[in-house]
Amino acid sequence: MRNRDRVMLGGASVLVIALGAVLLWPARKAPGASGSDTPQEAPAPVTAAPVSPERAVTVRTPDSAPPHATVVPSAPGDVPPEPEVANAPPQQNDPIPEELPQTARWKLEKTEHIATLLGRDVSRLEGERQEARARGDKTRGDQVDALLQRHRLRLEELREEARTLAEAARNEPPEP
């Protein structure tokens, strides 16, 4: 089977499973539609004490809440959010700190770090190539050889760039 066929088959099976789960999910009973004939008591409305004498706190009661909402009564220290004002000036954001200069030392450090990571990849790929050859997997061995060639070429480019940056970093004035 090709990958495209597998993806299509997997997607179709996920869709069928989801549809089956929705159809078999237990239905919610409408409020007041319990199986018994006895009437149920309505929950008591939630009230809150005013936070300050000049401003009262309005709390939604369970009667006015949608049936799926969870109503949490406010605690004694809670402060409701201020209402938005239509013509209020926009809130000021924190200032963005200036970007640090990308000096030759900075670039050298980053280049050496990338070269270190690429060197680890080369070592890992060499081990993977030996494993592929030991298994007799010629196609994987060829793939890893191609990757190794690319990685080694890029590693040499990075090392040459690091040499150039090291020279530039020596001629750079010290950081304040």
Buried (B, 14 or more C-beta within 10 A) or exposed (E): EEEEEEEEEEEEEEEEEEEEEEEEEEEEEEEEEEEEEEEEEEEEEBEBEEBEEEEEBEBBBBEEEEEEEEBEEBEEEEEEEEEEEEEEEEEEEEEEEEEEEEBBBBBBBEBBEBBEEBBEBBEEBBEBBEEBBEEEEEEBBEBBBEBBEEBBEBBEEBBEBBEEBBEBBEEBEEEE
